[in-house]
Amino acid sequence: MLIKIKRQDCLDKYPKFPLREYDFVNDKEECIYPKGFNSYVLILDSKSLKGHTKLLAYELSNLTKKMGLGSLIFLGDNKNYWLTKLSLGRNDYKLLEYAIQYLLDNKVGKKFNGALEVDYEELKTFIKHFFCLVRCDASLPYFHFMDTGQNFVGSICQYGNLHLDTLNQKTDDHLKRALIESKFVNVQDRKCYSSFSKTSAIKTRQTKV
């Protein structure tokens, strides 16, 4: 199940969510990020985009379960909408069309910029479509996810890698134990790359011009 949360209500309840806003006076981007305890870049050994998407959805939902969490909350770091004009205007990639329709079917409208709380049962399906959006639309906000206890901050990049920052030692210890039973591999130098493609270029990825 997806539960919609108004943006300000989410920020009031979960103030550790990262935020990004452009300062027009000083002509620079201002970023707010919680103080972390430890950082991880987690990759999966995949041979194709289709296989990676399926494995990512399974492993992230399984990791959520191993950590005893019933849901994850997803929020963009700026006020832009989940569904952009760029994505809505495209008809060249079926998987993106399915991802957009999935959100529309779940009452995520064209002007929604709040948070989505995704329960464990829905997480695998959500991640499959969410990763497609992130991969294809470079004009989206940077979406982060968090547990309801605000113990870690995570994100999925366009290459399908999992970026995690634990915010305290107890959660860090718990995560390390959970990762042992997963297929995620921690990249020690934290360099991000595609594990299933020989190039970093993404043909289906577009941004506003």
C-alpha positions as a Markdown table, in Angstrom:
| # | Residue | x | y | z |
|---|---|---|---|---|
| 1 | Met | 0.0 | 0.0 | 0.0 |
| 2 | Leu | 1.1 | 3.6 | -0.8 |
| 3 | Ile | 0.2 | 6.3 | 1.7 |
| 4 | Lys | 0.5 | 9.8 | 0.5 |
| 5 | Ile | 1.8 | 12.4 | 3.0 |
| 6 | Lys | 1.7 | 16.1 | 2.4 |
| 7 | Arg | 5.1 | 17.6 | 2.0 |
| 8 | Gln | 5.1 | 19.9 | 5.0 |
| 9 | Asp | 3.5 | 17.3 | 7.2 |
| 10 | Cys | 6.3 | 14.9 | 6.3 |
| 11 | Leu | 9.0 | 17.5 | 7.0 |
| 12 | Asp | 7.4 | 18.4 | 10.3 |
| 13 | Lys | 7.3 | 14.7 | 11.4 |
| 14 | Tyr | 10.6 | 13.6 | 9.8 |
| 15 | Pro | 12.8 | 16.7 | 9.8 |
| 16 | Lys | 16.0 | 14.7 | 9.0 |
| 17 | Phe | 15.0 | 14.3 | 5.3 |
| 18 | Pro | 17.6 | 15.9 | 3.0 |
| 19 | Leu | 16.6 | 19.2 | 1.3 |
| 20 | Arg | 17.9 | 21.2 | -1.6 |
| 21 | Glu | 17.0 | 24.7 | -2.6 |
| 22 | Tyr | 18.6 | 27.3 | -4.9 |
| 23 | Asp | 19.7 | 30.6 | -3.2 |
| 24 | Phe | 19.1 | 33.2 | -5.9 |
| 25 | Val | 20.6 | 36.0 | -3.8 |
| 26 | Asn | 24.0 | 34.2 | -3.5 |
| 27 | Asp | 23.6 | 32.3 | -6.8 |
| 28 | Lys | 24.3 | 28.9 | -5.3 |
| 29 | Glu | 22.5 | 25.7 | -4.3 |
| 30 | Glu | 21.9 | 25.2 | -0.6 |
| 31 | Cys | 21.8 | 21.6 | 0.7 |
| 32 | Ile | 20.7 | 20.3 | 4.0 |
| 33 | Tyr | 21.7 | 16.8 | 5.0 |
| 34 | Pro | 21.6 | 15.1 | 8.4 |
| 35 | Lys | 24.9 | 14.3 | 10.2 |
| 36 | Gly | 25.8 | 10.7 | 9.3 |
| 37 | Phe | 27.5 | 7.9 | 11.2 |
| 38 | Asn | 28.6 | 5.8 | 8.3 |
| 39 | Ser | 28.2 | 5.8 | 4.5 |
| 40 | Tyr | 27.7 | 3.0 | 2.0 |
| 41 | Val | 27.5 | 2.5 | -1.8 |
| 42 | Leu | 25.9 | -0.9 | -2.3 |
| 43 | Ile | 25.9 | -2.6 | -5.7 |
| 44 | Leu | 24.5 | -5.8 | -7.1 |
| 45 | Asp | 26.1 | -8.2 | -9.6 |
| 46 | Ser | 23.7 | -8.0 | -12.5 |
| 47 | Lys | 24.0 | -8.9 | -16.2 |
| 48 | Ser | 21.1 | -6.8 | -17.6 |
| 49 | Leu | 18.8 | -3.9 | -16.7 |
| 50 | Lys | 15.8 | -6.3 | -16.4 |
| 51 | Gly | 17.7 | -8.6 | -14.1 |
| 52 | His | 19.1 | -5.7 | -12.1 |
| 53 | Thr | 15.7 | -4.1 | -11.6 |
| 54 | Lys | 14.2 | -7.4 | -10.3 |
| 55 | Leu | 17.1 | -8.1 | -8.0 |
| 56 | Leu | 17.2 | -4.5 | -6.7 |
| 57 | Ala | 13.5 | -4.7 | -5.8 |
| 58 | Tyr | 13.9 | -8.0 | -4.1 |
| 59 | Glu | 17.1 | -7.2 | -2.2 |
| 60 | Leu | 15.9 | -3.8 | -0.9 |
| 61 | Ser | 12.6 | -5.2 | 0.3 |
| 62 | Asn | 14.4 | -8.1 | 1.9 |
| 63 | Leu | 16.9 | -5.8 | 3.6 |
| 64 | Thr | 14.0 | -3.7 | 4.9 |
| 65 | Lys | 12.5 | -6.9 | 6.4 |
| 66 | Lys | 15.8 | -8.0 | 7.9 |
| 67 | Met | 16.1 | -4.7 | 9.7 |
| 68 | Gly | 12.6 | -5.1 | 11.1 |
| 69 | Leu | 11.0 | -2.3 | 9.2 |
| 70 | Gly | 7.4 | -2.3 | 8.1 |
| 71 | Ser | 7.7 | 0.5 | 5.6 |
| 72 | Leu | 10.0 | 3.1 | 4.0 |
| 73 | Ile | 9.1 | 6.8 | 3.4 |
| 74 | Phe | 10.2 | 8.4 | 0.1 |
| 75 | Leu | 10.5 | 12.2 | -0.4 |
| 76 | Gly | 12.1 | 14.5 | -3.0 |
| 77 | Asp | 14.7 | 17.0 | -1.8 |
| 78 | Asn | 13.0 | 19.9 | -3.5 |
| 79 | Lys | 9.4 | 21.0 | -4.2 |
| 80 | Asn | 9.2 | 19.5 | -7.7 |
| 81 | Tyr | 6.6 | 17.0 | -8.5 |
| 82 | Trp | 6.9 | 13.2 | -8.7 |
| 83 | Leu | 5.5 | 13.3 | -12.3 |
| 84 | Thr | 7.2 | 15.8 | -14.5 |
| 85 | Lys | 6.1 | 17.2 | -17.8 |
| 86 | Leu | 9.2 | 15.5 | -19.3 |
| 87 | Ser | 8.1 | 12.1 | -18.2 |
| 88 | Leu | 4.4 | 12.7 | -18.9 |
| 89 | Gly | 5.2 | 13.9 | -22.4 |
| 90 | Arg | 7.2 | 10.8 | -23.5 |
| 91 | Asn | 5.8 | 7.8 | -25.3 |
| 92 | Asp | 9.0 | 6.3 | -26.4 |
| 93 | Tyr | 9.7 | 3.9 | -23.6 |
| 94 | Lys | 7.0 | 1.4 | -22.4 |
| 95 | Leu | 8.6 | 0.8 | -19.0 |
| 96 | Leu | 8.4 | 4.5 | -18.2 |
| 97 | Glu | 4.8 | 4.5 | -19.3 |
| 98 | Tyr | 4.1 | 1.6 | -16.9 |
| 99 | Ala | 5.9 | 3.4 | -14.1 |
| 100 | Ile | 3.8 | 6.6 | -14.6 |
| 101 | Gln | 0.6 | 4.6 | -14.8 |
| 102 | Tyr | 1.5 | 2.8 | -11.6 |
| 103 | Leu | 1.7 | 6.1 | -9.7 |
| 104 | Leu | -1.5 | 7.5 | -11.3 |
| 105 | Asp | -3.3 | 4.3 | -10.4 |
| 106 | Asn | -2.2 | 4.9 | -6.8 |
| 107 | Lys | -3.6 | 8.4 | -6.8 |
| 108 | Val | -0.3 | 10.1 | -7.1 |
| 109 | Gly | -1.4 | 13.1 | -9.1 |
| 110 | Lys | 0.5 | 15.3 | -11.6 |
| 111 | Lys | 1.0 | 18.0 | -8.9 |
| 112 | Phe | 2.0 | 15.8 | -6.0 |
| 113 | Asn | 5.3 | 16.7 | -4.4 |
| 114 | Gly | 4.8 | 15.1 | -1.0 |
| 115 | Ala | 6.1 | 11.9 | 0.5 |
| 116 | Leu | 5.0 | 8.3 | -0.2 |
| 117 | Glu | 5.1 | 5.8 | 2.7 |
| 118 | Val | 5.5 | 2.3 | 1.1 |
| 119 | Asp | 4.8 | -0.7 | 3.2 |
| 120 | Tyr | 6.8 | -3.9 | 3.0 |
| 121 | Glu | 4.2 | -5.8 | 0.9 |
| 122 | Glu | 4.2 | -3.2 | -1.8 |
| 123 | Leu | 7.9 | -2.3 | -1.8 |
| 124 | Lys | 9.1 | -4.7 | -4.5 |
| 125 | Thr | 6.5 | -3.5 | -7.0 |
| 126 | Phe | 7.1 | 0.2 | -6.0 |
| 127 | Ile | 10.9 | -0.1 | -6.4 |
| 128 | Lys | 10.6 | -1.6 | -9.9 |
| 129 | His | 8.7 | 1.4 | -11.1 |
| 130 | Phe | 10.5 | 4.0 | -9.0 |
| 131 | Phe | 13.9 | 2.9 | -10.4 |
| 132 | Cys | 12.6 | 3.3 | -13.9 |
| 133 | Leu | 11.5 | 6.9 | -13.1 |
| 134 | Val | 14.8 | 7.8 | -11.5 |
| 135 | Arg | 16.8 | 6.3 | -14.4 |
| 136 | Cys | 14.8 | 7.9 | -17.1 |
| 137 | Asp | 14.1 | 11.4 | -15.8 |
| 138 | Ala | 17.0 | 13.6 | -14.8 |
| 139 | Ser | 14.7 | 16.5 | -14.1 |
| 140 | Leu | 13.3 | 14.8 | -11.0 |
| 141 | Pro | 14.3 | 15.8 | -7.5 |
| 142 | Tyr | 16.8 | 13.6 | -5.7 |
| 143 | Phe | 14.5 | 11.2 | -3.9 |
| 144 | His | 15.6 | 9.9 | -0.5 |
| 145 | Phe | 14.0 | 7.3 | 1.7 |
| 146 | Met | 14.0 | 6.9 | 5.4 |
| 147 | Asp | 12.6 | 4.6 | 8.2 |
| 148 | Thr | 10.0 | 6.1 | 10.5 |
| 149 | Gly | 12.5 | 6.2 | 13.3 |
| 150 | Gln | 14.9 | 8.4 | 11.2 |
| 151 | Asn | 17.8 | 6.1 | 11.7 |
| 152 | Phe | 19.2 | 6.1 | 8.2 |
| 153 | Val | 18.8 | 7.9 | 4.8 |
| 154 | Gly | 19.0 | 6.1 | 1.5 |
| 155 | Ser | 18.6 | 6.7 | -2.2 |
| 156 | Ile | 18.7 | 4.8 | -5.5 |
| 157 | Cys | 20.8 | 6.4 | -8.2 |
| 158 | Gln | 20.3 | 6.2 | -12.0 |
| 159 | Tyr | 22.7 | 3.2 | -12.1 |
| 160 | Gly | 20.5 | 1.3 | -9.7 |
| 161 | Asn | 23.0 | 1.4 | -6.8 |
| 162 | Leu | 21.9 | 1.8 | -3.2 |
| 163 | His | 23.4 | 4.8 | -1.3 |
| 164 | Leu | 22.9 | 4.5 | 2.4 |
| 165 | Asp | 23.9 | 6.7 | 5.3 |
| 166 | Thr | 23.3 | 5.4 | 8.8 |
| 167 | Leu | 22.7 | 8.1 | 11.5 |
| 168 | Asn | 23.7 | 6.2 | 14.6 |
| 169 | Gln | 25.9 | 3.3 | 15.6 |
| 170 | Lys | 23.1 | 1.0 | 16.6 |
| 171 | Thr | 21.5 | 1.2 | 13.2 |
| 172 | Asp | 24.9 | 0.8 | 11.6 |
| 173 | Asp | 25.6 | -2.4 | 13.5 |
| 174 | His | 22.1 | -3.7 | 12.5 |
| 175 | Leu | 22.7 | -2.8 | 8.9 |
| 176 | Lys | 26.0 | -4.6 | 8.7 |
| 177 | Arg | 24.4 | -7.8 | 10.1 |
| 178 | Ala | 21.6 | -7.6 | 7.6 |
| 179 | Leu | 24.0 | -7.0 | 4.7 |
| 180 | Ile | 25.7 | -10.3 | 5.4 |
| 181 | Glu | 22.5 | -12.1 | 4.4 |
| 182 | Ser | 22.0 | -10.0 | 1.3 |
| 183 | Lys | 23.5 | -9.9 | -2.2 |
| 184 | Phe | 24.6 | -6.3 | -1.9 |
| 185 | Val | 28.3 | -5.6 | -2.2 |
| 186 | Asn | 29.7 | -2.6 | -0.3 |
| 187 | Val | 32.0 | -0.5 | -2.6 |
| 188 | Gln | 34.9 | 0.4 | -0.4 |
| 189 | Asp | 36.0 | 3.5 | -2.4 |
| 190 | Arg | 32.3 | 4.6 | -2.8 |
| 191 | Lys | 32.6 | 5.1 | -6.5 |
| 192 | Cys | 29.3 | 4.7 | -8.3 |
| 193 | Tyr | 29.0 | 2.9 | -11.6 |
| 194 | Ser | 26.7 | 0.6 | -13.6 |
| 195 | Ser | 27.3 | -3.1 | -12.8 |
| 196 | Phe | 25.3 | -4.3 | -15.9 |
| 197 | Ser | 26.5 | -2.0 | -18.6 |
| 198 | Lys | 29.9 | -1.2 | -20.2 |
| 199 | Thr | 29.1 | 2.5 | -20.4 |
| 200 | Ser | 27.7 | 5.0 | -18.0 |
| 201 | Ala | 25.5 | 6.5 | -20.7 |
| 202 | Ile | 21.8 | 5.8 | -20.3 |
| 203 | Lys | 19.9 | 6.0 | -23.6 |
| 204 | Thr | 16.5 | 6.4 | -22.1 |
| 205 | Arg | 17.6 | 9.2 | -19.7 |
| 206 | Gln | 16.5 | 12.7 | -20.5 |
| 207 | Thr | 16.4 | 16.1 | -18.9 |
| 208 | Lys | 14.8 | 19.5 | -19.6 |
| 209 | Val | 16.4 | 21.6 | -22.3 |
